[in-house]
Amino acid sequence: MPPAILTSDLRARVENFDAWYHEIDFGNGVRSQPKHPHHDIWKAIDQFLAPLDFRGKTVLDVGCWDGAWSFLAERRGAASVLATDDNSQHWTRVPAGIGTNESPEPGPGFQLAREALGSRVAYRGDVSAYHLDRLGERFDVVLFLGVFYHLTHLMSALTQLRHAVKPGGVVILEGAAINDHKKSSMDFLYGPEDGFGGTLEPERADPSNWSIPTIRCLHDMLNACYFDVKRLEFQPQEYIRGRVLMEARPVVFSNPQHIYRPPFGLDRYDTRFATHA
């Protein structure tokens, strides 16, 4: 999908929009200018996605924000792309006239980017990571980038990812993690005040950051949700923390992590309990 030819009016709107989160290349020398660019993270994601073949695939982008990765999938030949987000989040700016902040319509950044790119990516702004089953369909590729460490119920979201991906499909995860392959644990974050008089860690300055798992912990949680991690990369940042990228494939097997029947429909993927989907 080549970039659309920007009119002078559209170019001005892109350049003057002051709430970009993603950096998006619109062609013709025009790029969005986010206030807090994460160049290293975005470069790592782009390189991790490079081996994936999007051609003819159905793609779901969970927590898409401005939609940079949705548009990348479309540009690389995806048959269809659905971008989702939770517009009830307090940070979402809702355009005038749409209604409540739970509208399924896109926010202004995504809307402007889609217009500037001449894109056909579909959007749902009323679907959080906990409610992907509302979509009523499965996808070849599911992108879950920069989301999981913001979630209060990560296992619930990973279960939803398992139900949302087709057999033989792939889920790509990216986010904050602790570089430990042996210890399966998680650091919980409590916003800007820790209550113990200590020095705040950088991640706690952002109250939307809920927890940071070790690499082993995230790997174990994916396995408990009937995923097999096929590829993993870690980008160090401060101390032992950094950003992890994982390629996970859905599997059906007798999972020893579940002594009892696994909940929330996961039993359909276990050879001990049910016919498989």
C-alpha positions as a Markdown table, in Angstrom:
| # | Residue | x | y | z |
|---|---|---|---|---|
| 1 | Met | 0.0 | 0.0 | 0.0 |
| 2 | Pro | 1.9 | 3.1 | -1.1 |
| 3 | Pro | 1.3 | 6.3 | 0.9 |
| 4 | Ala | -1.4 | 8.6 | -0.3 |
| 5 | Ile | -0.4 | 11.8 | -2.1 |
| 6 | Leu | -0.9 | 14.4 | 0.6 |
| 7 | Thr | -2.7 | 17.6 | -0.2 |
| 8 | Ser | -1.3 | 20.8 | 1.3 |
| 9 | Asp | -4.3 | 20.8 | 3.8 |
| 10 | Leu | -3.7 | 17.2 | 4.9 |
| 11 | Arg | 0.0 | 17.8 | 5.2 |
| 12 | Ala | -0.7 | 20.8 | 7.5 |
| 13 | Arg | -3.1 | 18.7 | 9.6 |
| 14 | Val | -0.5 | 15.9 | 10.1 |
| 15 | Glu | 2.3 | 18.4 | 10.9 |
| 16 | Asn | 0.2 | 20.5 | 13.3 |
| 17 | Phe | -1.5 | 17.6 | 15.2 |
| 18 | Asp | 0.0 | 17.7 | 18.7 |
| 19 | Ala | -1.1 | 14.4 | 20.2 |
| 20 | Trp | 0.7 | 11.8 | 18.2 |
| 21 | Tyr | 1.9 | 8.7 | 20.1 |
| 22 | His | 3.4 | 6.8 | 17.2 |
| 23 | Glu | 5.9 | 8.0 | 14.6 |
| 24 | Ile | 4.4 | 7.3 | 11.2 |
| 25 | Asp | 6.0 | 7.9 | 7.8 |
| 26 | Phe | 3.3 | 9.4 | 5.5 |
| 27 | Gly | 5.7 | 9.7 | 2.6 |
| 28 | Asn | 6.4 | 12.9 | 0.7 |
| 29 | Gly | 8.8 | 13.9 | 3.6 |
| 30 | Val | 6.0 | 14.0 | 6.1 |
| 31 | Arg | 6.3 | 12.2 | 9.5 |
| 32 | Ser | 4.3 | 12.4 | 12.6 |
| 33 | Gln | 6.1 | 14.0 | 15.5 |
| 34 | Pro | 5.3 | 12.3 | 18.9 |
| 35 | Lys | 6.1 | 14.2 | 22.0 |
| 36 | His | 7.7 | 11.2 | 23.6 |
| 37 | Pro | 9.3 | 9.2 | 20.8 |
| 38 | His | 10.5 | 5.6 | 21.6 |
| 39 | His | 12.8 | 5.1 | 18.6 |
| 40 | Asp | 14.7 | 2.2 | 20.0 |
| 41 | Ile | 11.5 | 0.3 | 20.9 |
| 42 | Trp | 9.9 | 0.9 | 17.6 |
| 43 | Lys | 13.1 | -0.1 | 15.7 |
| 44 | Ala | 13.2 | -3.3 | 17.6 |
| 45 | Ile | 9.6 | -4.1 | 16.9 |
| 46 | Asp | 10.0 | -3.4 | 13.2 |
| 47 | Gln | 13.0 | -5.7 | 13.0 |
| 48 | Phe | 11.2 | -8.4 | 15.0 |
| 49 | Leu | 8.2 | -8.2 | 12.6 |
| 50 | Ala | 10.4 | -8.3 | 9.5 |
| 51 | Pro | 10.5 | -12.1 | 9.1 |
| 52 | Leu | 6.7 | -12.4 | 9.3 |
| 53 | Asp | 4.8 | -12.9 | 6.1 |
| 54 | Phe | 1.7 | -10.8 | 6.3 |
| 55 | Arg | 0.6 | -11.4 | 2.7 |
| 56 | Gly | -3.0 | -12.6 | 2.5 |
| 57 | Lys | -3.3 | -12.8 | 6.3 |
| 58 | Thr | -6.0 | -11.5 | 8.6 |
| 59 | Val | -4.4 | -9.3 | 11.3 |
| 60 | Leu | -5.6 | -8.1 | 14.7 |
| 61 | Asp | -3.8 | -5.2 | 16.4 |
| 62 | Val | -4.7 | -5.1 | 20.1 |
| 63 | Gly | -4.1 | -1.7 | 21.8 |
| 64 | Cys | -3.3 | 0.0 | 18.5 |
| 65 | Trp | -3.2 | 3.7 | 19.7 |
| 66 | Asp | -2.3 | 5.7 | 16.5 |
| 67 | Gly | -2.2 | 2.4 | 14.5 |
| 68 | Ala | 1.5 | 2.4 | 13.3 |
| 69 | Trp | 1.7 | -1.4 | 13.4 |
| 70 | Ser | -1.8 | -1.9 | 11.8 |
| 71 | Phe | -0.7 | 0.3 | 8.9 |
| 72 | Leu | 2.6 | -1.7 | 8.6 |
| 73 | Ala | 0.7 | -5.0 | 8.4 |
| 74 | Glu | -1.5 | -3.5 | 5.7 |
| 75 | Arg | 1.5 | -2.1 | 3.8 |
| 76 | Arg | 3.1 | -5.6 | 3.9 |
| 77 | Gly | 0.2 | -7.2 | 2.2 |
| 78 | Ala | -2.3 | -8.3 | 4.9 |
| 79 | Ala | -5.7 | -9.2 | 3.4 |
| 80 | Ser | -7.4 | -7.4 | 6.3 |
| 81 | Val | -6.4 | -5.6 | 9.4 |
| 82 | Leu | -8.6 | -4.8 | 12.5 |
| 83 | Ala | -7.2 | -2.3 | 14.9 |
| 84 | Thr | -8.7 | -2.3 | 18.4 |
| 85 | Asp | -8.3 | -0.2 | 21.5 |
| 86 | Asp | -10.2 | 0.7 | 24.7 |
| 87 | Asn | -11.4 | 4.2 | 24.3 |
| 88 | Ser | -12.6 | 4.4 | 27.9 |
| 89 | Gln | -9.0 | 4.9 | 28.9 |
| 90 | His | -8.5 | 8.4 | 30.4 |
| 91 | Trp | -5.7 | 9.3 | 27.9 |
| 92 | Thr | -7.8 | 8.9 | 24.8 |
| 93 | Arg | -8.9 | 12.1 | 23.1 |
| 94 | Val | -12.3 | 11.6 | 21.5 |
| 95 | Pro | -13.2 | 13.8 | 18.6 |
| 96 | Ala | -16.1 | 16.2 | 19.0 |
| 97 | Gly | -19.4 | 14.7 | 17.8 |
| 98 | Ile | -18.6 | 11.1 | 18.4 |
| 99 | Gly | -20.3 | 10.8 | 21.8 |
| 100 | Thr | -18.9 | 9.1 | 24.8 |
| 101 | Asn | -15.3 | 8.0 | 25.3 |
| 102 | Glu | -16.6 | 4.4 | 24.9 |
| 103 | Ser | -17.3 | 5.0 | 21.2 |
| 104 | Pro | -16.1 | 2.3 | 18.7 |
| 105 | Glu | -14.9 | 5.1 | 16.5 |
| 106 | Pro | -11.2 | 6.0 | 16.2 |
| 107 | Gly | -9.6 | 8.8 | 18.1 |
| 108 | Pro | -8.1 | 11.7 | 16.1 |
| 109 | Gly | -4.6 | 10.3 | 15.7 |
| 110 | Phe | -5.7 | 7.1 | 14.2 |
| 111 | Gln | -8.4 | 8.8 | 12.1 |
| 112 | Leu | -5.9 | 11.3 | 10.7 |
| 113 | Ala | -3.3 | 8.7 | 10.0 |
| 114 | Arg | -5.8 | 6.4 | 8.2 |
| 115 | Glu | -6.9 | 9.3 | 6.0 |
| 116 | Ala | -3.4 | 10.5 | 5.2 |
| 117 | Leu | -2.3 | 7.0 | 4.3 |
| 118 | Gly | -5.4 | 6.2 | 2.2 |
| 119 | Ser | -5.8 | 3.1 | 4.5 |
| 120 | Arg | -8.6 | 0.6 | 4.7 |
| 121 | Val | -7.7 | -0.6 | 8.2 |
| 122 | Ala | -10.8 | -1.2 | 10.3 |
| 123 | Tyr | -11.1 | 0.1 | 13.8 |
| 124 | Arg | -13.0 | -0.9 | 17.0 |
| 125 | Gly | -12.5 | 1.4 | 20.0 |
| 126 | Asp | -14.8 | -0.4 | 22.4 |
| 127 | Val | -12.8 | -3.7 | 22.7 |
| 128 | Ser | -10.2 | -4.1 | 25.4 |
| 129 | Ala | -7.7 | -6.9 | 25.6 |
| 130 | Tyr | -10.1 | -8.6 | 28.1 |
| 131 | His | -13.0 | -8.7 | 25.6 |
| 132 | Leu | -11.6 | -9.9 | 22.3 |
| 133 | Asp | -14.3 | -12.5 | 22.2 |
| 134 | Arg | -16.7 | -9.7 | 21.3 |
| 135 | Leu | -15.2 | -9.7 | 17.9 |
| 136 | Gly | -16.5 | -13.1 | 17.1 |
| 137 | Glu | -13.6 | -14.1 | 14.8 |
| 138 | Arg | -10.1 | -15.4 | 14.8 |
| 139 | Phe | -7.0 | -14.0 | 13.1 |
| 140 | Asp | -3.8 | -15.3 | 11.5 |
| 141 | Val | -1.7 | -12.7 | 13.2 |
| 142 | Val | -2.3 | -11.0 | 16.5 |
| 143 | Leu | -0.2 | -8.0 | 17.5 |
| 144 | Phe | 0.0 | -7.3 | 21.2 |
| 145 | Leu | 2.6 | -4.6 | 21.4 |
| 146 | Gly | 3.3 | -2.3 | 24.4 |
| 147 | Val | 0.2 | -3.5 | 26.2 |
| 148 | Phe | 0.7 | -6.4 | 28.7 |
| 149 | Tyr | 2.5 | -4.5 | 31.5 |
| 150 | His | -0.4 | -2.0 | 31.7 |
| 151 | Leu | -2.9 | -4.8 | 32.5 |
| 152 | Thr | -4.3 | -5.7 | 36.0 |
| 153 | His | -5.3 | -9.2 | 34.8 |
| 154 | Leu | -2.7 | -10.4 | 32.4 |
| 155 | Met | -3.7 | -14.1 | 32.4 |
| 156 | Ser | -7.2 | -13.1 | 31.4 |
| 157 | Ala | -5.9 | -11.1 | 28.4 |
| 158 | Leu | -3.5 | -13.9 | 27.4 |
| 159 | Thr | -6.5 | -16.3 | 27.4 |
| 160 | Gln | -8.3 | -13.9 | 25.1 |
| 161 | Leu | -5.3 | -13.9 | 22.8 |
| 162 | Arg | -5.4 | -17.7 | 22.6 |
| 163 | His | -9.1 | -17.6 | 21.6 |
| 164 | Ala | -8.5 | -14.9 | 19.1 |
| 165 | Val | -5.7 | -16.6 | 17.1 |
| 166 | Lys | -6.4 | -19.2 | 14.4 |
| 167 | Pro | -4.8 | -22.7 | 14.6 |
| 168 | Gly | -1.4 | -22.3 | 12.9 |
| 169 | Gly | -1.4 | -18.5 | 13.6 |
| 170 | Val | 1.0 | -16.4 | 15.5 |
| 171 | Val | 0.9 | -13.8 | 18.4 |
| 172 | Ile | 3.6 | -11.2 | 18.7 |
| 173 | Leu | 4.0 | -9.7 | 22.2 |
| 174 | Glu | 6.2 | -6.7 | 23.2 |
| 175 | Gly | 6.6 | -4.9 | 26.5 |
| 176 | Ala | 8.6 | -4.2 | 29.6 |
| 177 | Ala | 10.2 | -7.2 | 31.3 |
| 178 | Ile | 12.9 | -8.2 | 33.7 |
| 179 | Asn | 15.9 | -10.1 | 32.2 |
| 180 | Asp | 15.6 | -13.3 | 34.2 |
| 181 | His | 15.1 | -16.6 | 32.5 |
| 182 | Lys | 15.2 | -18.7 | 35.7 |
| 183 | Lys | 13.0 | -16.9 | 38.3 |
| 184 | Ser | 9.2 | -16.8 | 37.5 |
| 185 | Ser | 8.0 | -13.7 | 39.3 |
| 186 | Met | 6.6 | -10.3 | 38.7 |
| 187 | Asp | 7.3 | -6.8 | 40.1 |
| 188 | Phe | 4.1 | -4.9 | 40.9 |
| 189 | Leu | 4.0 | -1.1 | 40.4 |
| 190 | Tyr | 1.8 | 1.3 | 42.3 |
| 191 | Gly | 1.9 | 4.6 | 40.5 |
| 192 | Pro | 3.9 | 7.6 | 41.7 |
| 193 | Glu | 3.6 | 7.0 | 45.5 |
| 194 | Asp | 5.0 | 3.7 | 46.8 |
| 195 | Gly | 4.1 | 4.4 | 50.5 |
| 196 | Phe | 7.4 | 3.1 | 51.8 |
| 197 | Gly | 9.5 | 6.2 | 51.6 |
| 198 | Gly | 11.9 | 4.8 | 49.0 |
| 199 | Thr | 13.2 | 6.2 | 45.8 |
| 200 | Leu | 10.7 | 5.6 | 43.0 |
| 201 | Glu | 11.7 | 3.4 | 40.1 |
| 202 | Pro | 11.3 | 5.0 | 36.7 |
| 203 | Glu | 8.4 | 2.7 | 35.7 |
| 204 | Arg | 6.4 | 3.9 | 38.8 |
| 205 | Ala | 6.4 | 7.4 | 37.5 |
| 206 | Asp | 3.7 | 6.3 | 35.0 |
| 207 | Pro | 0.6 | 5.2 | 37.0 |
| 208 | Ser | -0.6 | 3.1 | 34.0 |
| 209 | Asn | 2.3 | 0.7 | 34.5 |
| 210 | Trp | 0.8 | -2.1 | 36.6 |
| 211 | Ser | 3.4 | -4.9 | 36.7 |
| 212 | Ile | 6.6 | -6.1 | 35.0 |
| 213 | Pro | 7.2 | -9.9 | 34.7 |
| 214 | Thr | 10.5 | -11.7 | 34.4 |
| 215 | Ile | 11.0 | -13.2 | 31.0 |
| 216 | Arg | 10.5 | -16.6 | 32.6 |
| 217 | Cys | 7.2 | -15.5 | 34.1 |
| 218 | Leu | 5.8 | -14.2 | 30.8 |
| 219 | His | 7.0 | -17.4 | 29.1 |
| 220 | Asp | 5.3 | -19.6 | 31.8 |
| 221 | Met | 2.1 | -17.6 | 31.6 |
| 222 | Leu | 2.0 | -18.0 | 27.8 |
| 223 | Asn | 2.6 | -21.7 | 28.2 |
| 224 | Ala | -0.3 | -21.9 | 30.7 |
| 225 | Cys | -2.5 | -20.3 | 28.0 |
| 226 | Tyr | -1.5 | -23.0 | 25.5 |
| 227 | Phe | 1.1 | -21.0 | 23.6 |
| 228 | Asp | 4.6 | -22.2 | 22.5 |
| 229 | Val | 7.2 | -19.4 | 22.4 |
| 230 | Lys | 9.1 | -19.8 | 19.2 |
| 231 | Arg | 11.3 | -16.7 | 19.2 |
| 232 | Leu | 12.4 | -14.3 | 21.9 |
| 233 | Glu | 14.5 | -11.1 | 22.0 |
| 234 | Phe | 15.4 | -8.9 | 24.9 |
| 235 | Gln | 16.4 | -5.2 | 24.5 |
| 236 | Pro | 18.2 | -4.0 | 27.8 |
| 237 | Gln | 17.4 | -0.6 | 29.2 |
| 238 | Glu | 18.2 | 0.1 | 32.8 |
| 239 | Tyr | 19.6 | -2.3 | 35.4 |
| 240 | Ile | 18.1 | -5.8 | 34.5 |
| 241 | Arg | 15.0 | -4.3 | 33.0 |
| 242 | Gly | 14.2 | -3.8 | 29.3 |
| 243 | Arg | 11.8 | -4.7 | 26.6 |
| 244 | Val | 11.0 | -8.3 | 25.5 |
| 245 | Leu | 9.7 | -9.4 | 22.2 |
| 246 | Met | 8.1 | -12.9 | 21.8 |
| 247 | Glu | 6.7 | -14.8 | 19.0 |
| 248 | Ala | 4.1 | -17.3 | 20.4 |
| 249 | Arg | 2.2 | -20.0 | 18.5 |
| 250 | Pro | -1.0 | -21.6 | 19.6 |
| 251 | Val | -0.7 | -25.3 | 20.6 |
| 252 | Val | -2.9 | -28.2 | 21.7 |
| 253 | Phe | -1.4 | -30.5 | 24.3 |
| 254 | Ser | -1.7 | -32.1 | 27.7 |
| 255 | Asn | -0.5 | -29.2 | 29.8 |
| 256 | Pro | 1.1 | -30.2 | 33.1 |
| 257 | Gln | 0.6 | -26.6 | 34.4 |
| 258 | His | -3.1 | -27.4 | 34.9 |
| 259 | Ile | -3.8 | -30.0 | 37.5 |
| 260 | Tyr | -7.5 | -29.2 | 37.2 |
| 261 | Arg | -9.5 | -28.4 | 34.2 |
| 262 | Pro | -8.2 | -25.1 | 32.9 |
| 263 | Pro | -10.7 | -22.2 | 33.1 |
| 264 | Phe | -12.2 | -19.7 | 30.7 |
| 265 | Gly | -12.4 | -22.1 | 27.8 |
| 266 | Leu | -8.8 | -23.1 | 27.7 |
| 267 | Asp | -9.8 | -26.7 | 28.2 |
| 268 | Arg | -10.6 | -26.9 | 24.5 |
| 269 | Tyr | -6.9 | -26.8 | 23.8 |
| 270 | Asp | -6.0 | -29.6 | 26.2 |
| 271 | Thr | -5.9 | -33.2 | 25.0 |
| 272 | Arg | -7.1 | -34.4 | 28.4 |
| 273 | Phe | -10.4 | -32.6 | 28.4 |
| 274 | Ala | -12.2 | -31.8 | 25.2 |
| 275 | Thr | -12.4 | -31.8 | 21.5 |
| 276 | His | -10.1 | -29.2 | 20.1 |
| 277 | Ala | -10.7 | -25.8 | 18.4 |
